[in-house]
Amino acid sequence: MVRKPDGTASNLLGRLLDFVQTQLTDSARRAKSARTLVSGILTSNIQGVIAKYPAHQREVATWSETDFERFRADLEVFLRGLAGFQTRGGAIVQPIEFSHISLYPMPQRQRSALAPLLVEGATRDVLWFQIVNLVRFAGGERLRVCLADDCDRMFVKVGKREFCSDRCQGRVNSRRVRERDRKEGR
Ligand SMILES: [Zn+2]
């Protein structure tokens, strides 16, 4: 399924999952779409936290394919940790380490609303901070690992869905039917 990039937080979360799980042999194309995604995270207002700094964009533009792959691998471990807790109540986790992050409340028009925060720091730290905001406050509680035995894809759960795709759902359903038929046949 192709998602239209609309810039909203839950859309970004879906795109993050696609990014960590899609195997693209064309590494140049992969790096290009990764750059777009990372830039999207760094320029979005994520639950009232904003990181708008042209310097981050300039730095991301210099990331190599290896840099993106390293980021992808770290991100996959982090998301699998979260999805594992949501699915099975446990997972192998790695801490996310920040060297320095500053948060500044920003002026706003409506006095009753919570002031937006401007986040400052090294690009990598700011990026991870925004990813944490994204998963904590924009659908991270719906992160799951597919329950089909032969699949370990992560997905964002919608409704009662327990599988990453209709294909996995269908495969498990037909296996259940076969097992039931076999038991009844005895
Ligand atoms: Zn699956």
Backbone and ligand atoms as CSV (ligand in chain L), in Angstrom:
chain,resi,resn,atom,element,x,y,z
A,1,MET,N,N,0.836,-1.196,0.000
A,1,MET,CA,C,0.000,0.000,0.000
A,1,MET,C,C,0.875,1.253,0.000
A,2,VAL,N,N,0.565,2.187,-0.828
A,2,VAL,CA,C,1.336,3.440,-0.875
A,2,VAL,C,C,0.593,4.503,-0.081
A,3,ARG,N,N,1.275,5.035,0.931
A,3,ARG,CA,C,0.642,6.076,1.735
A,3,ARG,C,C,1.029,7.435,1.173
A,4,LYS,N,N,0.052,8.327,1.111
A,4,LYS,CA,C,0.364,9.670,0.664
A,4,LYS,C,C,1.011,10.420,1.817
A,5,PRO,N,N,2.199,11.018,1.617
A,5,PRO,CA,C,2.819,11.730,2.722
A,5,PRO,C,C,2.052,13.008,3.048
A,6,ASP,N,N,1.240,12.978,4.112
A,6,ASP,CA,C,0.470,14.178,4.457
A,6,ASP,C,C,1.083,14.930,5.631
A,7,GLY,N,N,2.199,14.429,6.148
A,7,GLY,CA,C,2.917,15.158,7.181
A,7,GLY,C,C,2.368,15.005,8.591
A,8,THR,N,N,1.221,14.335,8.763
A,8,THR,CA,C,0.706,14.182,10.117
A,8,THR,C,C,1.520,13.137,10.861
A,9,ALA,N,N,1.430,13.201,12.198
A,9,ALA,CA,C,2.276,12.331,13.014
A,9,ALA,C,C,1.996,10.846,12.779
A,10,SER,N,N,0.717,10.455,12.683
A,10,SER,CA,C,0.446,9.021,12.519
A,10,SER,C,C,0.886,8.541,11.143
A,11,ASN,N,N,0.791,9.423,10.168
A,11,ASN,CA,C,1.300,9.093,8.842
A,11,ASN,C,C,2.812,8.897,8.880
A,12,LEU,N,N,3.493,9.761,9.640
A,12,LEU,CA,C,4.951,9.628,9.774
A,12,LEU,C,C,5.318,8.310,10.431
A,13,LEU,N,N,4.519,7.891,11.429
A,13,LEU,CA,C,4.795,6.628,12.108
A,13,LEU,C,C,4.679,5.453,11.134
A,14,GLY,N,N,3.634,5.468,10.301
A,14,GLY,CA,C,3.480,4.426,9.288
A,14,GLY,C,C,4.640,4.417,8.307
A,15,ARG,N,N,5.100,5.607,7.940
A,15,ARG,CA,C,6.222,5.693,7.007
A,15,ARG,C,C,7.519,5.200,7.650
A,16,LEU,N,N,7.675,5.459,8.967
A,16,LEU,CA,C,8.851,4.944,9.680
A,16,LEU,C,C,8.884,3.421,9.638
A,17,LEU,N,N,7.715,2.804,9.863
A,17,LEU,CA,C,7.633,1.338,9.832
A,17,LEU,C,C,7.979,0.816,8.444
A,18,ASP,N,N,7.444,1.459,7.420
A,18,ASP,CA,C,7.778,1.059,6.044
A,18,ASP,C,C,9.281,1.157,5.818
A,19,PHE,N,N,9.851,2.255,6.286
A,19,PHE,CA,C,11.280,2.495,6.080
A,19,PHE,C,C,12.130,1.404,6.730
A,20,VAL,N,N,11.836,1.055,8.000
A,20,VAL,CA,C,12.695,0.059,8.659
A,20,VAL,C,C,12.492,-1.339,8.101
A,21,GLN,N,N,11.335,-1.606,7.458
A,21,GLN,CA,C,11.036,-2.985,7.066
A,21,GLN,C,C,11.109,-3.268,5.573
A,22,THR,N,N,11.296,-2.230,4.784
A,22,THR,CA,C,11.308,-2.453,3.348
A,22,THR,C,C,12.723,-2.759,2.865
A,23,GLN,N,N,12.858,-3.897,2.230
A,23,GLN,CA,C,14.156,-4.263,1.682
A,23,GLN,C,C,14.233,-3.741,0.251
A,24,LEU,N,N,15.038,-2.724,0.069
A,24,LEU,CA,C,15.214,-2.191,-1.284
A,24,LEU,C,C,16.623,-2.507,-1.748
A,25,THR,N,N,16.737,-3.155,-2.879
A,25,THR,CA,C,18.074,-3.473,-3.379
A,25,THR,C,C,18.756,-2.219,-3.929
A,26,ASP,N,N,17.929,-1.295,-4.413
A,26,ASP,CA,C,18.469,-0.053,-4.954
A,26,ASP,C,C,18.798,0.897,-3.791
A,27,SER,N,N,20.052,0.863,-3.330
A,27,SER,CA,C,20.388,1.604,-2.116
A,27,SER,C,C,20.369,3.120,-2.327
A,28,ALA,N,N,20.604,3.567,-3.560
A,28,ALA,CA,C,20.559,5.012,-3.817
A,28,ALA,C,C,19.133,5.536,-3.674
A,29,ARG,N,N,18.174,4.768,-4.224
A,29,ARG,CA,C,16.763,5.164,-4.111
A,29,ARG,C,C,16.311,5.120,-2.661
A,30,ARG,N,N,16.825,4.089,-1.969
A,30,ARG,CA,C,16.486,3.913,-0.573
A,30,ARG,C,C,16.962,5.106,0.253
A,31,ALA,N,N,18.217,5.523,0.008
A,31,ALA,CA,C,18.781,6.662,0.737
A,31,ALA,C,C,17.984,7.929,0.447
A,32,LYS,N,N,17.502,8.046,-0.804
A,32,LYS,CA,C,16.732,9.237,-1.180
A,32,LYS,C,C,15.416,9.298,-0.404
A,33,SER,N,N,14.704,8.156,-0.329
A,33,SER,CA,C,13.430,8.176,0.387
A,33,SER,C,C,13.667,8.304,1.894
A,34,ALA,N,N,14.778,7.752,2.379
A,34,ALA,CA,C,15.108,7.896,3.802
A,34,ALA,C,C,15.375,9.361,4.130
A,35,ARG,N,N,16.059,10.046,3.222
A,35,ARG,CA,C,16.365,11.464,3.430
A,35,ARG,C,C,15.075,12.276,3.508
A,36,THR,N,N,14.117,11.967,2.624
A,36,THR,CA,C,12.833,12.663,2.634
A,36,THR,C,C,12.109,12.437,3.959
A,37,LEU,N,N,12.137,11.192,4.429
A,37,LEU,CA,C,11.452,10.855,5.676
A,37,LEU,C,C,12.091,11.566,6.873
A,38,VAL,N,N,13.416,11.489,6.960
A,38,VAL,CA,C,14.136,12.112,8.075
A,38,VAL,C,C,13.912,13.628,8.064
A,39,SER,N,N,13.956,14.236,6.877
A,39,SER,CA,C,13.688,15.672,6.774
A,39,SER,C,C,12.268,15.981,7.225
A,40,GLY,N,N,11.331,15.088,6.868
A,40,GLY,CA,C,9.932,15.269,7.275
A,40,GLY,C,C,9.783,15.282,8.786
A,41,ILE,N,N,10.503,14.382,9.457
A,41,ILE,CA,C,10.427,14.323,10.918
A,41,ILE,C,C,11.028,15.582,11.529
A,42,LEU,N,N,12.153,16.030,10.937
A,42,LEU,CA,C,12.847,17.192,11.492
A,42,LEU,C,C,12.112,18.513,11.245
A,43,THR,N,N,11.177,18.535,10.294
A,43,THR,CA,C,10.478,19.796,10.017
A,43,THR,C,C,9.032,19.776,10.482
A,44,SER,N,N,8.563,18.634,11.011
A,44,SER,CA,C,7.165,18.559,11.434
A,44,SER,C,C,6.991,19.056,12.864
A,45,ASN,N,N,5.795,19.577,13.115
A,45,ASN,CA,C,5.392,19.884,14.483
A,45,ASN,C,C,4.851,18.573,15.044
A,46,ILE,N,N,5.623,17.940,15.929
A,46,ILE,CA,C,5.204,16.644,16.454
A,46,ILE,C,C,4.680,16.827,17.866
A,47,GLN,N,N,3.373,16.791,17.984
A,47,GLN,CA,C,2.708,16.962,19.275
A,47,GLN,C,C,3.217,18.214,20.003
A,48,GLY,N,N,3.307,19.297,19.260
A,48,GLY,CA,C,3.685,20.570,19.870
A,48,GLY,C,C,5.181,20.785,20.033
A,49,VAL,N,N,5.999,19.849,19.543
A,49,VAL,CA,C,7.458,20.022,19.616
A,49,VAL,C,C,7.998,20.245,18.199
A,50,ILE,N,N,8.747,21.324,18.050
A,50,ILE,CA,C,9.203,21.745,16.728
A,50,ILE,C,C,10.728,21.819,16.707
A,51,ALA,N,N,11.321,21.412,15.595
A,51,ALA,CA,C,12.790,21.372,15.524
A,51,ALA,C,C,13.324,22.147,14.336
A,52,LYS,N,N,12.617,23.202,13.926
A,52,LYS,CA,C,12.976,23.824,12.646
A,52,LYS,C,C,14.332,24.502,12.634
A,53,TYR,N,N,15.323,23.815,12.126
A,53,TYR,CA,C,16.636,24.406,11.958
A,53,TYR,C,C,17.226,24.005,10.627
A,54,PRO,N,N,17.533,24.966,9.767
A,54,PRO,CA,C,18.083,24.628,8.452
A,54,PRO,C,C,19.353,23.789,8.571
A,55,ALA,N,N,20.100,23.959,9.675
A,55,ALA,CA,C,21.351,23.213,9.855
A,55,ALA,C,C,21.099,21.709,9.876
A,56,HIS,N,N,19.953,21.277,10.468
A,56,HIS,CA,C,19.646,19.845,10.481
A,56,HIS,C,C,19.464,19.328,9.059
A,57,GLN,N,N,18.739,20.108,8.264
A,57,GLN,CA,C,18.493,19.710,6.875
A,57,GLN,C,C,19.806,19.592,6.110
A,58,ARG,N,N,20.677,20.564,6.333
A,58,ARG,CA,C,21.970,20.542,5.630
A,58,ARG,C,C,22.780,19.320,6.041
A,59,GLU,N,N,22.719,18.980,7.335
A,59,GLU,CA,C,23.493,17.824,7.791
A,59,GLU,C,C,22.941,16.527,7.210
A,60,VAL,N,N,21.609,16.388,7.225
A,60,VAL,CA,C,20.987,15.166,6.695
A,60,VAL,C,C,21.322,14.998,5.210
A,61,ALA,N,N,21.426,16.126,4.517
A,61,ALA,CA,C,21.762,16.076,3.087
A,61,ALA,C,C,23.142,15.469,2.849
A,62,THR,N,N,24.002,15.497,3.868
A,62,THR,CA,C,25.354,14.943,3.700
A,62,THR,C,C,25.463,13.488,4.174
A,63,TRP,N,N,24.383,12.938,4.768
A,63,TRP,CA,C,24.432,11.549,5.242
A,63,TRP,C,C,24.660,10.589,4.073
A,64,SER,N,N,25.519,9.615,4.299
A,64,SER,CA,C,25.795,8.623,3.259
A,64,SER,C,C,24.769,7.490,3.361
A,65,GLU,N,N,24.794,6.592,2.388
A,65,GLU,CA,C,23.914,5.421,2.438
A,65,GLU,C,C,24.186,4.602,3.700
A,66,THR,N,N,25.460,4.529,4.097
A,66,THR,CA,C,25.836,3.804,5.322
A,66,THR,C,C,25.231,4.479,6.559
A,67,ASP,N,N,25.257,5.814,6.578
A,67,ASP,CA,C,24.663,6.545,7.711
A,67,ASP,C,C,23.175,6.222,7.839
A,68,PHE,N,N,22.480,6.197,6.689
A,68,PHE,CA,C,21.043,5.895,6.721
A,68,PHE,C,C,20.803,4.462,7.159
A,69,GLU,N,N,21.661,3.551,6.703
A,69,GLU,CA,C,21.492,2.152,7.072
A,69,GLU,C,C,21.702,1.957,8.581
A,70,ARG,N,N,22.683,2.664,9.127
A,70,ARG,CA,C,22.939,2.581,10.569
A,70,ARG,C,C,21.721,3.112,11.335
A,71,PHE,N,N,21.208,4.238,10.885
A,71,PHE,CA,C,20.024,4.830,11.518
A,71,PHE,C,C,18.837,3.870,11.417
A,72,ARG,N,N,18.661,3.267,10.238
A,72,ARG,CA,C,17.560,2.324,10.032
A,72,ARG,C,C,17.654,1.148,11.003
A,73,ALA,N,N,18.883,0.601,11.140
A,73,ALA,CA,C,19.075,-0.564,12.011
A,73,ALA,C,C,18.768,-0.200,13.473
A,74,ASP,N,N,19.262,0.956,13.933
A,74,ASP,CA,C,18.986,1.399,15.314
A,74,ASP,C,C,17.493,1.605,15.524
A,75,LEU,N,N,16.863,2.207,14.517
A,75,LEU,CA,C,15.433,2.488,14.617
A,75,LEU,C,C,14.626,1.194,14.649
A,76,GLU,N,N,15.052,0.214,13.880
A,76,GLU,CA,C,14.328,-1.064,13.875
A,76,GLU,C,C,14.387,-1.719,15.257
A,77,VAL,N,N,15.573,-1.699,15.881
A,77,VAL,CA,C,15.713,-2.282,17.228
A,77,VAL,C,C,14.776,-1.564,18.205
A,78,PHE,N,N,14.761,-0.241,18.121
A,78,PHE,CA,C,13.926,0.553,19.027
A,78,PHE,C,C,12.432,0.246,18.823
A,79,LEU,N,N,11.992,0.264,17.570
A,79,LEU,CA,C,10.570,0.033,17.291
A,79,LEU,C,C,10.171,-1.403,17.617
A,80,ARG,N,N,11.072,-2.365,17.340
A,80,ARG,CA,C,10.765,-3.761,17.678
A,80,ARG,C,C,10.639,-3.943,19.189
A,81,GLY,N,N,11.461,-3.192,19.926
A,81,GLY,CA,C,11.351,-3.215,21.389
A,81,GLY,C,C,9.958,-2.773,21.823
A,82,LEU,N,N,9.522,-1.635,21.291
A,82,LEU,CA,C,8.194,-1.107,21.647
A,82,LEU,C,C,7.084,-2.047,21.184
A,83,ALA,N,N,7.172,-2.496,19.945
A,83,ALA,CA,C,6.127,-3.369,19.390
A,83,ALA,C,C,6.080,-4.686,20.161
A,84,GLY,N,N,7.237,-5.174,20.599
A,84,GLY,CA,C,7.298,-6.414,21.372
A,84,GLY,C,C,6.580,-6.271,22.707
A,85,PHE,N,N,6.754,-5.128,23.364
A,85,PHE,CA,C,6.051,-4.891,24.626
A,85,PHE,C,C,4.549,-4.825,24.398
A,86,GLN,N,N,4.159,-4.163,23.302
A,86,GLN,CA,C,2.725,-4.016,23.016
A,86,GLN,C,C,2.098,-5.353,22.643
A,87,THR,N,N,2.859,-6.228,21.983
A,87,THR,CA,C,2.296,-7.476,21.488
A,87,THR,C,C,2.375,-8.583,22.540
A,88,ARG,N,N,3.543,-8.690,23.181
A,88,ARG,CA,C,3.750,-9.844,24.068
A,88,ARG,C,C,4.094,-9.454,25.491
A,89,GLY,N,N,4.167,-8.161,25.758
A,89,GLY,CA,C,4.487,-7.710,27.109
A,89,GLY,C,C,5.961,-7.799,27.445
A,90,GLY,N,N,6.814,-8.040,26.454
A,90,GLY,CA,C,8.250,-8.089,26.720
A,90,GLY,C,C,9.031,-8.044,25.435
A,91,ALA,N,N,10.296,-7.593,25.524
A,91,ALA,CA,C,11.120,-7.497,24.321
A,91,ALA,C,C,12.551,-7.201,24.728
A,92,ILE,N,N,13.468,-7.395,23.794
A,92,ILE,CA,C,14.853,-6.977,24.023
A,92,ILE,C,C,14.922,-5.498,23.687
A,93,VAL,N,N,15.442,-4.695,24.590
A,93,VAL,CA,C,15.470,-3.251,24.342
A,93,VAL,C,C,16.875,-2.689,24.451
A,94,GLN,N,N,17.086,-1.625,23.731
A,94,GLN,CA,C,18.334,-0.870,23.780
A,94,GLN,C,C,17.970,0.535,24.221
A,95,PRO,N,N,18.753,1.125,25.134
A,95,PRO,CA,C,18.422,2.505,25.513
A,95,PRO,C,C,18.764,3.480,24.391
A,96,ILE,N,N,18.031,4.574,24.335
A,96,ILE,CA,C,18.386,5.663,23.417
A,96,ILE,C,C,19.170,6.667,24.241
A,97,GLU,N,N,20.351,7.002,23.808
A,97,GLU,CA,C,21.174,7.927,24.579
A,97,GLU,C,C,21.228,9.285,23.894
A,98,PHE,N,N,20.993,10.329,24.682
A,98,PHE,CA,C,21.116,11.696,24.185
A,98,PHE,C,C,22.331,12.338,24.824
A,99,SER,N,N,23.048,13.145,24.048
A,99,SER,CA,C,24.129,13.883,24.698
A,99,SER,C,C,23.608,15.200,25.258
A,100,HIS,N,N,22.795,15.911,24.474
A,100,HIS,CA,C,22.281,17.185,24.975
A,100,HIS,C,C,21.051,17.612,24.167
A,101,ILE,N,N,20.008,17.973,24.874
A,101,ILE,CA,C,18.780,18.468,24.237
A,101,ILE,C,C,18.311,19.686,25.033
A,102,SER,N,N,17.968,20.774,24.345
A,102,SER,CA,C,17.368,21.923,25.031
A,102,SER,C,C,15.960,22.134,24.504
A,103,LEU,N,N,15.046,22.488,25.391
A,103,LEU,CA,C,13.664,22.749,25.000
A,103,LEU,C,C,13.274,24.168,25.405
A,104,TYR,N,N,12.790,24.946,24.435
A,104,TYR,CA,C,12.390,26.319,24.715
A,104,TYR,C,C,10.901,26.498,24.437
A,105,PRO,N,N,10.133,26.966,25.437
A,105,PRO,CA,C,8.734,27.304,25.138
A,105,PRO,C,C,8.698,28.468,24.152
A,106,MET,N,N,7.750,28.411,23.204
A,106,MET,CA,C,7.647,29.456,22.188
A,106,MET,C,C,6.399,30.294,22.388
A,107,PRO,N,N,6.447,31.566,21.963
A,107,PRO,CA,C,5.243,32.394,22.083
A,107,PRO,C,C,4.121,31.847,21.210
A,108,GLN,N,N,2.902,32.118,21.606
A,108,GLN,CA,C,1.753,31.632,20.851
A,108,GLN,C,C,0.606,32.632,20.950
A,109,ARG,N,N,-0.382,32.483,20.052
A,109,ARG,CA,C,-1.496,33.429,20.024
A,109,ARG,C,C,-2.496,33.157,21.138
A,110,GLN,N,N,-2.894,31.861,21.262
A,110,GLN,CA,C,-3.916,31.540,22.271
A,110,GLN,C,C,-3.241,31.309,23.611
A,111,ARG,N,N,-3.660,32.055,24.619
A,111,ARG,CA,C,-3.007,31.891,25.903
A,111,ARG,C,C,-3.408,30.591,26.609
A,112,SER,N,N,-4.589,30.070,26.269
A,112,SER,CA,C,-5.065,28.882,26.975
A,112,SER,C,C,-4.386,27.591,26.497
A,113,ALA,N,N,-3.818,27.620,25.286
A,113,ALA,CA,C,-3.195,26.396,24.759
A,113,ALA,C,C,-1.782,26.234,25.327
A,114,LEU,N,N,-1.314,24.993,25.354
A,114,LEU,CA,C,0.042,24.711,25.819
A,114,LEU,C,C,1.038,25.289,24.809
A,115,ALA,N,N,2.038,25.996,25.326
A,115,ALA,CA,C,3.022,26.614,24.426
A,115,ALA,C,C,3.788,25.552,23.651
A,116,PRO,N,N,3.982,25.769,22.342
A,116,PRO,CA,C,4.816,24.836,21.592
A,116,PRO,C,C,6.258,24.895,22.113
A,117,LEU,N,N,6.987,23.812,21.945
A,117,LEU,CA,C,8.374,23.769,22.398
A,117,LEU,C,C,9.306,23.692,21.203
A,118,LEU,N,N,10.365,24.462,21.261
A,118,LEU,CA,C,11.393,24.384,20.236
A,118,LEU,C,C,12.503,23.497,20.784
A,119,VAL,N,N,12.870,22.465,20.030
A,119,VAL,CA,C,13.918,21.552,20.502
A,119,VAL,C,C,15.223,21.851,19.780
A,120,GLU,N,N,16.290,21.966,20.567
A,120,GLU,CA,C,17.611,22.244,20.002
A,120,GLU,C,C,18.610,21.185,20.449
A,121,GLY,N,N,19.530,20.882,19.559
A,121,GLY,CA,C,20.572,19.918,19.895
A,121,GLY,C,C,21.231,19.434,18.622
A,122,ALA,N,N,22.106,18.427,18.755
A,122,ALA,CA,C,22.732,17.838,17.578
A,122,ALA,C,C,21.650,17.166,16.737
A,123,THR,N,N,21.836,17.126,15.425
A,123,THR,CA,C,20.806,16.602,14.526
A,123,THR,C,C,20.331,15.213,14.934
A,124,ARG,N,N,21.281,14.318,15.227
A,124,ARG,CA,C,20.922,12.957,15.594
A,124,ARG,C,C,20.057,12.928,16.861
A,125,ASP,N,N,20.435,13.736,17.866
A,125,ASP,CA,C,19.682,13.783,19.123
A,125,ASP,C,C,18.276,14.332,18.893
A,126,VAL,N,N,18.198,15.416,18.113
A,126,VAL,CA,C,16.898,16.035,17.832
A,126,VAL,C,C,16.007,15.048,17.077
A,127,LEU,N,N,16.597,14.349,16.123
A,127,LEU,CA,C,15.847,13.368,15.335
A,127,LEU,C,C,15.275,12.276,16.252
A,128,TRP,N,N,16.113,11.734,17.114
A,128,TRP,CA,C,15.636,10.690,18.031
A,128,TRP,C,C,14.599,11.223,19.006
A,129,PHE,N,N,14.807,12.460,19.473
A,129,PHE,CA,C,13.841,13.048,20.395
A,129,PHE,C,C,12.466,13.150,19.730
A,130,GLN,N,N,12.459,13.575,18.456
A,130,GLN,CA,C,11.192,13.693,17.729
A,130,GLN,C,C,10.572,12.320,17.462
A,131,ILE,N,N,11.405,11.316,17.239
A,131,ILE,CA,C,10.875,9.959,17.029
A,131,ILE,C,C,10.225,9.449,18.317
A,132,VAL,N,N,10.869,9.745,19.451
A,132,VAL,CA,C,10.284,9.345,20.736
A,132,VAL,C,C,8.926,10.024,20.917
A,133,ASN,N,N,8.858,11.334,20.614
A,133,ASN,CA,C,7.574,12.047,20.710
A,133,ASN,C,C,6.529,11.422,19.801
A,134,LEU,N,N,6.985,11.084,18.616
A,134,LEU,CA,C,6.081,10.508,17.622
A,134,LEU,C,C,5.479,9.191,18.121
A,135,VAL,N,N,6.323,8.282,18.604
A,135,VAL,CA,C,5.785,6.975,19.002
A,135,VAL,C,C,5.046,7.056,20.329
A,136,ARG,N,N,5.446,7.985,21.211
A,136,ARG,CA,C,4.760,8.052,22.500
A,136,ARG,C,C,3.391,8.715,22.397
A,137,PHE,N,N,3.287,9.705,21.520
A,137,PHE,CA,C,2.060,10.497,21.518
A,137,PHE,C,C,1.281,10.422,20.220
A,138,ALA,N,N,1.713,9.637,19.276
A,138,ALA,CA,C,1.003,9.594,17.997
A,138,ALA,C,C,0.836,8.175,17.493
A,139,GLY,N,N,0.306,7.303,18.338
A,139,GLY,CA,C,-0.052,5.975,17.853
A,139,GLY,C,C,0.901,4.863,18.233
A,140,GLY,N,N,1.933,5.156,19.007
A,140,GLY,CA,C,2.892,4.124,19.397
A,140,GLY,C,C,2.252,2.985,20.176
A,141,GLU,N,N,1.170,3.289,20.886
A,141,GLU,CA,C,0.488,2.246,21.674
A,141,GLU,C,C,-0.198,1.230,20.751
A,142,ARG,N,N,-0.298,1.562,19.466
A,142,ARG,CA,C,-0.909,0.619,18.504
A,142,ARG,C,C,0.141,-0.171,17.718
A,143,LEU,N,N,1.413,0.010,18.089
A,143,LEU,CA,C,2.478,-0.761,17.425
A,143,LEU,C,C,2.374,-2.227,17.809
A,144,ARG,N,N,2.423,-3.117,16.832
A,144,ARG,CA,C,2.342,-4.559,17.100
A,144,ARG,C,C,3.297,-5.322,16.196
A,145,VAL,N,N,3.587,-6.577,16.619
A,145,VAL,CA,C,4.288,-7.503,15.733
A,145,VAL,C,C,3.237,-8.483,15.233
A,146,CYS,N,N,3.281,-8.821,13.950
A,146,CYS,CA,C,2.302,-9.741,13.358
A,146,CYS,C,C,2.297,-11.067,14.124
A,147,LEU,N,N,1.106,-11.625,14.364
A,147,LEU,CA,C,0.997,-12.854,15.159
A,147,LEU,C,C,1.113,-14.133,14.323
A,148,ALA,N,N,1.218,-14.004,13.005
A,148,ALA,CA,C,1.429,-15.205,12.184
A,148,ALA,C,C,2.807,-15.794,12.520
A,149,ASP,N,N,2.881,-17.137,12.629
A,149,ASP,CA,C,4.133,-17.801,13.046
A,149,ASP,C,C,5.312,-17.458,12.141
A,150,ASP,N,N,5.031,-17.397,10.842
A,150,ASP,CA,C,6.111,-17.245,9.876
A,150,ASP,C,C,6.305,-15.801,9.427
A,151,CYS,N,N,5.897,-14.856,10.273
A,151,CYS,CA,C,6.012,-13.441,9.906
A,151,CYS,C,C,6.398,-12.657,11.151
A,152,ASP,N,N,7.260,-11.681,11.004
A,152,ASP,CA,C,7.578,-10.861,12.184
A,152,ASP,C,C,7.497,-9.375,11.848
A,153,ARG,N,N,6.651,-9.055,10.867
A,153,ARG,CA,C,6.510,-7.648,10.485
A,153,ARG,C,C,5.810,-6.846,11.575
A,154,MET,N,N,6.256,-5.609,11.737
A,154,MET,CA,C,5.574,-4.697,12.654
A,154,MET,C,C,4.502,-3.947,11.877
A,155,PHE,N,N,3.442,-3.575,12.594
A,155,PHE,CA,C,2.392,-2.783,11.953
A,155,PHE,C,C,1.695,-1.924,12.998
A,156,VAL,N,N,0.926,-0.947,12.522
A,156,VAL,CA,C,0.124,-0.117,13.416
A,156,VAL,C,C,-1.273,-0.703,13.431
A,157,LYS,N,N,-1.682,-1.181,14.597
A,157,LYS,CA,C,-2.957,-1.878,14.728
A,157,LYS,C,C,-4.127,-0.926,14.534
A,158,VAL,N,N,-5.052,-1.334,13.662
A,158,VAL,CA,C,-6.281,-0.568,13.461
A,158,VAL,C,C,-7.430,-1.515,13.782
A,159,GLY,N,N,-8.295,-1.132,14.696
A,159,GLY,CA,C,-9.406,-2.005,15.098
A,159,GLY,C,C,-8.891,-3.227,15.828
A,160,LYS,N,N,-9.437,-4.403,15.488
A,160,LYS,CA,C,-9.058,-5.619,16.214
A,160,LYS,C,C,-7.948,-6.395,15.528
A,161,ARG,N,N,-7.444,-5.854,14.476
A,161,ARG,CA,C,-6.454,-6.526,13.642
A,161,ARG,C,C,-5.240,-7.062,14.442
A,162,GLU,N,N,-4.868,-8.333,14.227
A,162,GLU,CA,C,-3.712,-8.924,14.908
A,162,GLU,C,C,-2.596,-9.283,13.918
A,163,PHE,N,N,-2.839,-9.029,12.634
A,163,PHE,CA,C,-1.872,-9.433,11.611
A,163,PHE,C,C,-1.462,-8.234,10.770
A,164,CYS,N,N,-0.275,-8.342,10.191
A,164,CYS,CA,C,0.276,-7.197,9.458
A,164,CYS,C,C,-0.457,-6.946,8.155
A,165,SER,N,N,-1.103,-7.998,7.596
A,165,SER,CA,C,-1.689,-7.865,6.267
A,165,SER,C,C,-2.850,-8.847,6.102
A,166,ASP,N,N,-3.648,-8.639,5.066
A,166,ASP,CA,C,-4.718,-9.590,4.747
A,166,ASP,C,C,-4.129,-10.951,4.391
A,167,ARG,N,N,-2.948,-10.931,3.802
A,167,ARG,CA,C,-2.300,-12.193,3.419
A,167,ARG,C,C,-2.012,-13.048,4.649
A,168,CYS,N,N,-1.423,-12.424,5.697
A,168,CYS,CA,C,-1.122,-13.179,6.923
A,168,CYS,C,C,-2.417,-13.619,7.604
A,169,GLN,N,N,-3.393,-12.722,7.656
A,169,GLN,CA,C,-4.690,-13.058,8.259
A,169,GLN,C,C,-5.302,-14.267,7.544
A,170,GLY,N,N,-5.294,-14.226,6.203
A,170,GLY,CA,C,-5.875,-15.296,5.396
A,170,GLY,C,C,-5.142,-16.618,5.590
A,171,ARG,N,N,-3.805,-16.562,5.643
A,171,ARG,CA,C,-3.006,-17.771,5.812
A,171,ARG,C,C,-3.311,-18.427,7.162
A,172,VAL,N,N,-3.378,-17.598,8.226
A,172,VAL,CA,C,-3.648,-18.143,9.559
A,172,VAL,C,C,-5.081,-18.681,9.628
A,173,ASN,N,N,-6.024,-17.955,9.039
A,173,ASN,CA,C,-7.421,-18.418,9.026
A,173,ASN,C,C,-7.548,-19.782,8.356
A,174,SER,N,N,-6.915,-19.933,7.178
A,174,SER,CA,C,-7.092,-21.203,6.462
A,174,SER,C,C,-6.387,-22.336,7.202
A,175,ARG,N,N,-5.276,-22.018,7.909
A,175,ARG,CA,C,-4.614,-23.054,8.713
A,175,ARG,C,C,-5.527,-23.482,9.867
A,176,ARG,N,N,-6.195,-22.501,10.496
A,176,ARG,CA,C,-7.114,-22.831,11.600
A,176,ARG,C,C,-8.248,-23.726,11.110
A,177,VAL,N,N,-8.768,-23.398,9.927
A,177,VAL,CA,C,-9.864,-24.197,9.365
A,177,VAL,C,C,-9.385,-25.620,9.105
A,178,ARG,N,N,-8.181,-25.749,8.512
A,178,ARG,CA,C,-7.631,-27.096,8.239
A,178,ARG,C,C,-7.465,-27.888,9.530
A,179,GLU,N,N,-6.926,-27.217,10.586
A,179,GLU,CA,C,-6.724,-27.914,11.859
A,179,GLU,C,C,-8.044,-28.352,12.472
A,180,ARG,N,N,-9.066,-27.499,12.358
A,180,ARG,CA,C,-10.381,-27.825,12.907
A,180,ARG,C,C,-10.973,-29.024,12.157
A,181,ASP,N,N,-10.853,-28.984,10.829
A,181,ASP,CA,C,-11.377,-30.082,10.004
A,181,ASP,C,C,-10.691,-31.405,10.354
A,182,ARG,N,N,-9.362,-31.305,10.585
A,182,ARG,CA,C,-8.617,-32.525,10.880
A,182,ARG,C,C,-9.098,-33.114,12.226
A,183,LYS,N,N,-9.273,-32.227,13.228
A,183,LYS,CA,C,-9.745,-32.695,14.533
A,183,LYS,C,C,-11.127,-33.331,14.419
A,184,GLU,N,N,-11.994,-32.657,13.665
A,184,GLU,CA,C,-13.373,-33.166,13.521
A,184,GLU,C,C,-13.406,-34.473,12.739
A,185,GLY,N,N,-12.434,-34.650,11.847
A,185,GLY,CA,C,-12.360,-35.843,11.016
A,185,GLY,C,C,-11.958,-37.094,11.785
A,186,ARG,N,N,-11.355,-36.871,13.003
A,186,ARG,CA,C,-10.864,-38.028,13.755
A,186,ARG,C,C,-11.979,-38.935,14.256
L,1,ZN,ZN,ZN,2.382,-10.819,8.855
